[in-house]
Amino acid sequence: MEGRERWMESGMIHIYCGDGKGKTTAATGLAVRAAGCGLKVLFVRFLKNENSGELRILDIIPEIEVMHMTKSFGFFKTLDAKEQEEARSAYAKLWDDAIRKIQEEPYDMLVMDEFMAAYQYGMIDHEAAVTFLKERPKGLEVVLTGRNPEPELLELADYISEITKRKHPFDQGIYARRGIEY
């Protein structure tokens, strides 16, 4: 038991990455598992809309707090320069609010869905993010999802699970289906 207690005290960093479907699903499942064991989870979503099916369930689990956005921006690459700046500002504020919450309240797990894209598009200050991950509160488990994690993030991770697409209905022109992809 001593080894398990030491592991829980240290907290670890998980990365779910790759071009395949299932990164958010894996992070959501881990959050539900943690909540089922009585752990307190903060779930933060970058570059996602508020229409995703898992939110209805996550919102009713007492041990999970989801930080919701008041505005969805859509795909960053499709936004014009003004909208991109508005999105950067909104997600930078979301990052700041999440980190403040983590420092003020006793959470056991922080899930940051689509963190990689927010990091790559400059919505999250790189130095601040790396510093937070290195100096996170003792025992905090951190889960990051998204494509193409930067080398400095991979270096910090304890778990790296790469989800690779081998076949996907989108390749045949089938768009996201409610309850399956969102």
C-alpha atoms as a printed R data frame, in Angstrom:
    type eleno elety resid chain resno       x      y       z
1   ATOM     1    CA   MET     A     1   0.000  0.000   0.000
2   ATOM     2    CA   GLU     A     2   2.895  2.340   0.691
3   ATOM     3    CA   GLY     A     3   3.938  2.410  -2.992
4   ATOM     4    CA   ARG     A     4   0.369  3.143  -4.134
5   ATOM     5    CA   GLU     A     5   0.052  5.990  -1.632
6   ATOM     6    CA   ARG     A     6   3.341  7.480  -2.838
7   ATOM     7    CA   TRP     A     7   2.132  7.272  -6.458
8   ATOM     8    CA   MET     A     8  -1.147  9.027  -5.638
9   ATOM     9    CA   GLU     A     9   0.702 11.732  -3.733
10  ATOM    10    CA   SER     A    10   2.943 12.545  -6.673
11  ATOM    11    CA   GLY     A    11   0.255 12.886  -9.354
12  ATOM    12    CA   MET     A    12   1.152 12.149 -12.951
13  ATOM    13    CA   ILE     A    13   0.719 13.675 -16.391
14  ATOM    14    CA   HIS     A    14  -1.235 11.788 -19.063
15  ATOM    15    CA   ILE     A    15  -1.238 12.647 -22.762
16  ATOM    16    CA   TYR     A    16  -3.801 11.215 -25.165
17  ATOM    17    CA   CYS     A    17  -2.655 12.209 -28.640
18  ATOM    18    CA   GLY     A    18  -2.747 11.168 -32.273
19  ATOM    19    CA   ASP     A    19  -4.980 11.483 -35.306
20  ATOM    20    CA   GLY     A    20  -7.485  8.831 -34.234
21  ATOM    21    CA   LYS     A    21 -10.918  9.087 -32.636
22  ATOM    22    CA   GLY     A    22 -10.976  8.530 -28.907
23  ATOM    23    CA   LYS     A    23  -8.724 11.070 -27.184
24  ATOM    24    CA   THR     A    24 -11.594 12.950 -25.551
25  ATOM    25    CA   THR     A    25 -13.421  9.685 -24.928
26  ATOM    26    CA   ALA     A    26 -10.400  8.296 -23.063
27  ATOM    27    CA   ALA     A    27  -9.993 11.472 -20.986
28  ATOM    28    CA   THR     A    28 -13.711 11.516 -20.185
29  ATOM    29    CA   GLY     A    29 -13.591  7.873 -19.142
30  ATOM    30    CA   LEU     A    30 -10.634  8.534 -16.860
31  ATOM    31    CA   ALA     A    31 -12.476 11.499 -15.284
32  ATOM    32    CA   VAL     A    32 -15.545  9.319 -14.675
33  ATOM    33    CA   ARG     A    33 -13.381  6.559 -13.185
34  ATOM    34    CA   ALA     A    34 -11.694  9.075 -10.869
35  ATOM    35    CA   ALA     A    35 -15.058 10.523  -9.818
36  ATOM    36    CA   GLY     A    36 -16.369  7.021  -9.188
37  ATOM    37    CA   CYS     A    37 -13.513  6.566  -6.714
38  ATOM    38    CA   GLY     A    38 -14.367  9.818  -4.930
39  ATOM    39    CA   LEU     A    39 -11.708 12.014  -6.567
40  ATOM    40    CA   LYS     A    40 -12.548 15.628  -7.406
41  ATOM    41    CA   VAL     A    41 -12.082 16.481 -11.097
42  ATOM    42    CA   LEU     A    42 -11.875 19.790 -12.964
43  ATOM    43    CA   PHE     A    43 -12.686 19.324 -16.670
44  ATOM    44    CA   VAL     A    44 -11.614 22.114 -19.043
45  ATOM    45    CA   ARG     A    45 -12.299 22.095 -22.777
46  ATOM    46    CA   PHE     A    46 -10.453 24.172 -25.349
47  ATOM    47    CA   LEU     A    47 -11.660 24.680 -28.925
48  ATOM    48    CA   LYS     A    48 -14.797 22.588 -28.429
49  ATOM    49    CA   ASN     A    49 -18.410 23.634 -28.607
50  ATOM    50    CA   GLU     A    50 -20.840 23.251 -25.732
51  ATOM    51    CA   ASN     A    51 -22.954 20.809 -27.733
52  ATOM    52    CA   SER     A    52 -20.979 17.653 -26.986
53  ATOM    53    CA   GLY     A    53 -22.974 14.772 -25.484
54  ATOM    54    CA   GLU     A    54 -20.605 13.959 -22.634
55  ATOM    55    CA   LEU     A    55 -21.260 17.356 -21.019
56  ATOM    56    CA   ARG     A    56 -24.813 16.408 -19.979
57  ATOM    57    CA   ILE     A    57 -23.456 13.460 -18.009
58  ATOM    58    CA   LEU     A    58 -20.324 15.149 -16.670
59  ATOM    59    CA   ASP     A    59 -22.417 18.060 -15.400
60  ATOM    60    CA   ILE     A    60 -24.509 15.789 -13.152
61  ATOM    61    CA   ILE     A    61 -21.588 13.965 -11.536
62  ATOM    62    CA   PRO     A    62 -20.975 15.795  -8.244
63  ATOM    63    CA   GLU     A    63 -17.232 15.069  -8.213
64  ATOM    64    CA   ILE     A    64 -16.703 16.586 -11.682
65  ATOM    65    CA   GLU     A    65 -16.785 20.300 -12.384
66  ATOM    66    CA   VAL     A    66 -16.849 21.301 -16.041
67  ATOM    67    CA   MET     A    67 -15.754 24.824 -16.908
68  ATOM    68    CA   HIS     A    68 -18.143 25.925 -19.650
69  ATOM    69    CA   MET     A    69 -17.528 28.576 -22.292
70  ATOM    70    CA   THR     A    70 -20.185 31.158 -23.062
71  ATOM    71    CA   LYS     A    71 -19.167 31.224 -26.739
72  ATOM    72    CA   SER     A    72 -18.011 28.542 -29.149
73  ATOM    73    CA   PHE     A    73 -15.628 29.624 -31.878
74  ATOM    74    CA   GLY     A    74 -15.456 26.663 -34.229
75  ATOM    75    CA   PHE     A    75 -12.292 25.520 -35.984
76  ATOM    76    CA   PHE     A    76  -9.490 28.004 -35.337
77  ATOM    77    CA   LYS     A    77  -8.123 27.801 -38.879
78  ATOM    78    CA   THR     A    78 -11.494 28.886 -40.312
79  ATOM    79    CA   LEU     A    79 -11.689 32.053 -38.196
80  ATOM    80    CA   ASP     A    80 -10.698 35.442 -39.545
81  ATOM    81    CA   ALA     A    81  -7.951 37.425 -37.778
82  ATOM    82    CA   LYS     A    82 -10.381 39.283 -35.488
83  ATOM    83    CA   GLU     A    83 -12.170 36.076 -34.481
84  ATOM    84    CA   GLN     A    84  -8.833 34.328 -33.892
85  ATOM    85    CA   GLU     A    85  -7.772 37.108 -31.541
86  ATOM    86    CA   GLU     A    86 -11.118 36.910 -29.717
87  ATOM    87    CA   ALA     A    87 -10.700 33.132 -29.392
88  ATOM    88    CA   ARG     A    88  -7.112 33.527 -28.127
89  ATOM    89    CA   SER     A    89  -8.311 35.966 -25.493
90  ATOM    90    CA   ALA     A    90 -11.238 33.774 -24.401
91  ATOM    91    CA   TYR     A    91  -9.131 30.622 -24.118
92  ATOM    92    CA   ALA     A    92  -6.282 32.442 -22.380
93  ATOM    93    CA   LYS     A    93  -8.840 33.564 -19.798
94  ATOM    94    CA   LEU     A    94 -10.174 30.008 -19.512
95  ATOM    95    CA   TRP     A    95  -6.594 28.792 -18.885
96  ATOM    96    CA   ASP     A    96  -6.019 31.480 -16.244
97  ATOM    97    CA   ASP     A    97  -9.345 30.711 -14.526
98  ATOM    98    CA   ALA     A    98  -8.633 26.968 -14.501
99  ATOM    99    CA   ILE     A    99  -5.150 27.388 -13.031
100 ATOM   100    CA   ARG     A   100  -6.458 29.799 -10.392
101 ATOM   101    CA   LYS     A   101  -9.165 27.262  -9.449
102 ATOM   102    CA   ILE     A   102  -6.610 24.449  -9.210
103 ATOM   103    CA   GLN     A   103  -4.447 26.565  -6.918
104 ATOM   104    CA   GLU     A   104  -7.353 27.657  -4.705
105 ATOM   105    CA   GLU     A   105  -9.358 24.424  -4.398
106 ATOM   106    CA   PRO     A   106  -8.334 20.830  -3.660
107 ATOM   107    CA   TYR     A   107  -8.762 18.966  -6.971
108 ATOM   108    CA   ASP     A   108  -7.340 15.507  -7.580
109 ATOM   109    CA   MET     A   109  -7.463 15.608 -11.382
110 ATOM   110    CA   LEU     A   110  -7.355 18.271 -14.072
111 ATOM   111    CA   VAL     A   111  -8.474 17.288 -17.569
112 ATOM   112    CA   MET     A   112  -7.614 19.751 -20.351
113 ATOM   113    CA   ASP     A   113  -9.280 18.549 -23.524
114 ATOM   114    CA   GLU     A   114  -7.792 19.836 -26.808
115 ATOM   115    CA   PHE     A   115  -4.967 21.361 -24.812
116 ATOM   116    CA   MET     A   116  -2.463 20.664 -27.616
117 ATOM   117    CA   ALA     A   117  -4.289 22.823 -30.153
118 ATOM   118    CA   ALA     A   118  -4.737 25.684 -27.687
119 ATOM   119    CA   TYR     A   119  -1.030 25.443 -26.859
120 ATOM   120    CA   GLN     A   120   0.010 25.308 -30.525
121 ATOM   121    CA   TYR     A   121  -2.206 28.257 -31.522
122 ATOM   122    CA   GLY     A   122  -0.720 30.418 -28.767
123 ATOM   123    CA   MET     A   123  -3.871 30.563 -26.658
124 ATOM   124    CA   ILE     A   124  -1.924 29.293 -23.685
125 ATOM   125    CA   ASP     A   125   1.407 30.829 -22.783
126 ATOM   126    CA   HIS     A   126   3.995 28.096 -23.325
127 ATOM   127    CA   GLU     A   127   6.280 29.083 -20.475
128 ATOM   128    CA   ALA     A   128   3.362 29.368 -18.036
129 ATOM   129    CA   ALA     A   129   2.000 25.980 -19.105
130 ATOM   130    CA   VAL     A   130   5.319 24.178 -18.736
131 ATOM   131    CA   THR     A   131   5.937 25.857 -15.383
132 ATOM   132    CA   PHE     A   132   2.470 24.848 -14.158
133 ATOM   133    CA   LEU     A   133   2.976 21.236 -15.245
134 ATOM   134    CA   LYS     A   134   6.344 21.085 -13.481
135 ATOM   135    CA   GLU     A   135   5.101 22.808 -10.317
136 ATOM   136    CA   ARG     A   136   1.477 21.570 -10.202
137 ATOM   137    CA   PRO     A   137  -0.047 20.980  -6.770
138 ATOM   138    CA   LYS     A   138   1.153 17.832  -5.080
139 ATOM   139    CA   GLY     A   139  -0.974 14.839  -6.025
140 ATOM   140    CA   LEU     A   140  -2.699 16.515  -8.989
141 ATOM   141    CA   GLU     A   141  -3.226 14.143 -11.902
142 ATOM   142    CA   VAL     A   142  -3.208 16.086 -15.198
143 ATOM   143    CA   VAL     A   143  -4.731 14.807 -18.439
144 ATOM   144    CA   LEU     A   144  -3.976 16.552 -21.750
145 ATOM   145    CA   THR     A   145  -5.505 15.674 -25.116
146 ATOM   146    CA   GLY     A   146  -4.908 16.681 -28.704
147 ATOM   147    CA   ARG     A   147  -2.844 16.125 -31.800
148 ATOM   148    CA   ASN     A   148   0.891 16.618 -32.180
149 ATOM   149    CA   PRO     A   149   2.075 17.364 -28.643
150 ATOM   150    CA   GLU     A   150   5.200 19.487 -28.506
151 ATOM   151    CA   PRO     A   151   8.443 17.790 -27.386
152 ATOM   152    CA   GLU     A   152   8.557 19.689 -24.079
153 ATOM   153    CA   LEU     A   153   5.115 18.314 -23.179
154 ATOM   154    CA   LEU     A   154   6.053 14.767 -24.145
155 ATOM   155    CA   GLU     A   155   9.140 15.068 -21.949
156 ATOM   156    CA   LEU     A   156   7.003 15.979 -18.924
157 ATOM   157    CA   ALA     A   157   4.436 13.209 -19.431
158 ATOM   158    CA   ASP     A   158   4.313 10.003 -17.400
159 ATOM   159    CA   TYR     A   159   1.767  8.372 -19.729
160 ATOM   160    CA   ILE     A   160   1.614  8.895 -23.480
161 ATOM   161    CA   SER     A   161  -1.134  7.069 -25.346
162 ATOM   162    CA   GLU     A   162  -1.169  7.625 -29.083
163 ATOM   163    CA   ILE     A   163  -4.463  6.914 -30.795
164 ATOM   164    CA   THR     A   164  -3.854  6.245 -34.470
165 ATOM   165    CA   LYS     A   165  -6.499  6.404 -37.150
166 ATOM   166    CA   ARG     A   166  -6.445  3.347 -39.380
167 ATOM   167    CA   LYS     A   167  -9.907  3.888 -40.798
168 ATOM   168    CA   HIS     A   168 -12.571  6.517 -40.127
169 ATOM   169    CA   PRO     A   169 -16.011  7.131 -41.682
170 ATOM   170    CA   PHE     A   170 -15.057 10.791 -42.281
171 ATOM   171    CA   ASP     A   171 -12.722  9.551 -45.021
172 ATOM   172    CA   GLN     A   172 -15.833  8.309 -46.857
173 ATOM   173    CA   GLY     A   173 -17.647 11.637 -46.394
174 ATOM   174    CA   ILE     A   174 -19.573 10.697 -43.242
175 ATOM   175    CA   TYR     A   175 -19.553 13.620 -40.843
176 ATOM   176    CA   ALA     A   176 -19.596 13.564 -37.035
177 ATOM   177    CA   ARG     A   177 -22.581 11.732 -35.591
178 ATOM   178    CA   ARG     A   178 -24.330 12.864 -32.400
179 ATOM   179    CA   GLY     A   179 -23.591 10.518 -29.519
180 ATOM   180    CA   ILE     A   180 -20.609  8.959 -31.278
181 ATOM   181    CA   GLU     A   181 -18.185 11.726 -32.309
182 ATOM   182    CA   TYR     A   182 -19.816 14.536 -30.323
